[in-house]
């Protein structure tokens, strides 16, 4: 591959922003990347800064934190326990085990518990806590 500006010279790398081939004379070296101009270097710096902030927000890479439960898992789990307890306590208190209301409340609780399990599996698999 040849330099974008000097067609006779061999390129040593690509500009990280515009991907033009660069020779030794054309490139502006930074610590981790090559850039063809100050404008490209500034754009690359901004993208790198956004990536570092996103890694910090999501706890990825060197910013990884101790695993914890996500808010959705806790919400679904609490709702599941609440509805299941409510339905079972109504069944026991009123001695009415097969009413459609109690069965609906208990099944709603079980459904929420199932959703909490699915949310926990998903967040632990992808490693992002939301």
Secondary structure as the mmCIF struct_conf table of DSSP 4:
data_model
#
loop_
_struct_conf.conf_type_id
_struct_conf.id
_struct_conf.beg_label_comp_id
_struct_conf.beg_label_asym_id
_struct_conf.beg_label_seq_id
_struct_conf.end_label_comp_id
_struct_conf.end_label_asym_id
_struct_conf.end_label_seq_id
STRN STRN1 UNK A 2 UNK A 2
BEND BEND1 UNK A 4 UNK A 5
TURN_TY1_P TURN_TY1_P1 UNK A 7 UNK A 8
BEND BEND2 UNK A 9 UNK A 9
STRN STRN2 UNK A 10 UNK A 10
HELX_LH_PP_P HELX_LH_PP_P1 UNK A 11 UNK A 11
STRN STRN3 UNK A 13 UNK A 14
TURN_TY1_P TURN_TY1_P2 UNK A 16 UNK A 18
STRN STRN4 UNK A 21 UNK A 22
TURN_TY1_P TURN_TY1_P3 UNK A 24 UNK A 26
STRN STRN5 UNK A 28 UNK A 29
BEND BEND3 UNK A 31 UNK A 32
STRN STRN6 UNK A 34 UNK A 35
BEND BEND4 UNK A 36 UNK A 37
HELX_RH_AL_P HELX_RH_AL_P1 UNK A 38 UNK A 58
TURN_TY1_P TURN_TY1_P4 UNK A 59 UNK A 59
HELX_RH_3T_P HELX_RH_3T_P1 UNK A 61 UNK A 63
HELX_RH_AL_P HELX_RH_AL_P2 UNK A 71 UNK A 94
TURN_TY1_P TURN_TY1_P5 UNK A 95 UNK A 95
TURN_TY1_P TURN_TY1_P6 UNK A 97 UNK A 98
HELX_RH_AL_P HELX_RH_AL_P3 UNK A 100 UNK A 126
TURN_TY1_P TURN_TY1_P7 UNK A 127 UNK A 127
#
